[in-house]
């Protein structure tokens, strides 16, 4: 999976949900991102800004990672809801 590597622009609605992931890295990326760490019920536990070339180590009780454009408006306690298209 390539993810955000090599992209120079991210829109406010561009997100990448990494299912069953507890950590991420931003090696090879050009943009800073915001990373929401989610528990098994898709509740935001933490939101971290991550610059290019960094490693975010695994955290206890984290089951999914949501990568977003920098400065995303997510707060701990927010719940993610996945809506499938028809």
C-alpha positions as CSV (number, residue, x, y, z in Angstrom):
1,X,0.0,0.0,0.0
2,X,1.4,3.4,-1.0
3,X,-0.8,5.6,1.2
4,X,0.2,9.3,1.2
5,X,3.8,8.8,0.1
6,X,4.7,11.2,-2.7
7,X,1.6,13.4,-2.5
8,X,2.1,17.1,-2.2
9,X,-1.6,18.1,-1.6
10,X,-4.3,16.7,0.7
11,X,-7.8,17.9,0.7
12,X,-9.8,18.3,4.0
13,X,-11.9,15.2,3.1
14,X,-8.9,13.0,2.3
15,X,-8.5,10.3,4.9
16,X,-6.9,6.8,5.1
17,X,-8.3,4.3,7.7
18,X,-5.8,1.7,8.6
19,X,-7.8,-1.2,10.0
20,X,-6.0,-3.3,12.7
21,X,-3.0,-0.9,12.9
22,X,-1.5,0.4,16.1
23,X,1.3,2.5,14.7
24,X,2.4,4.4,11.6
25,X,5.4,6.0,10.0
26,X,5.7,9.0,7.7
27,X,8.9,8.1,5.9
28,X,8.8,9.2,2.3
29,X,5.9,11.6,2.9
30,X,6.0,15.2,1.9
31,X,3.2,16.6,4.1
32,X,2.6,16.7,7.8
33,X,-0.6,14.8,8.8
34,X,-2.9,14.4,11.7
35,X,-3.3,10.9,13.1
36,X,-6.3,9.8,15.1
37,X,-5.8,6.7,17.2
38,X,-9.0,4.7,17.5
39,X,-10.0,1.9,19.8
40,X,-11.9,-1.2,18.7
41,X,-15.2,0.6,18.7
42,X,-13.8,3.4,16.5
43,X,-13.7,6.0,19.3
44,X,-11.0,8.5,19.0
45,X,-8.5,8.1,21.9
46,X,-5.9,10.6,20.8
47,X,-5.1,12.9,17.9
48,X,-1.4,13.5,17.1
49,X,0.2,15.8,14.5
50,X,3.0,13.9,12.7
51,X,5.6,15.4,10.5
52,X,7.3,13.7,7.6
53,X,10.0,11.2,8.4
54,X,8.6,10.3,11.9
55,X,7.5,7.1,13.6
56,X,4.5,6.8,15.8
57,X,5.0,3.8,18.2
58,X,2.2,1.4,19.1
59,X,-0.1,2.5,21.9
60,X,-2.1,0.3,24.3
61,X,-5.8,-0.3,23.4
62,X,-5.4,1.2,19.9
63,X,-6.8,-1.0,17.2
64,X,-7.2,1.4,14.1
65,X,-5.4,4.5,12.8
66,X,-7.0,7.3,10.8
67,X,-4.6,9.4,8.8
68,X,-6.0,12.9,7.9
69,X,-4.8,16.3,6.6
70,X,-3.0,18.3,9.2
71,X,-5.3,20.3,11.6
72,X,-8.3,18.0,11.3
73,X,-11.2,18.8,13.7
74,X,-11.2,15.5,15.7
75,X,-11.2,15.3,19.5
76,X,-10.8,12.4,21.9
77,X,-14.2,10.9,22.5
78,X,-15.5,11.4,18.9
79,X,-16.8,8.2,17.4
80,X,-16.2,7.4,13.7
81,X,-19.1,6.1,11.7
82,X,-18.4,4.3,8.5
83,X,-21.1,4.9,5.8
84,X,-20.9,2.6,2.8
85,X,-22.0,3.9,-0.6
86,X,-24.9,2.2,-2.4
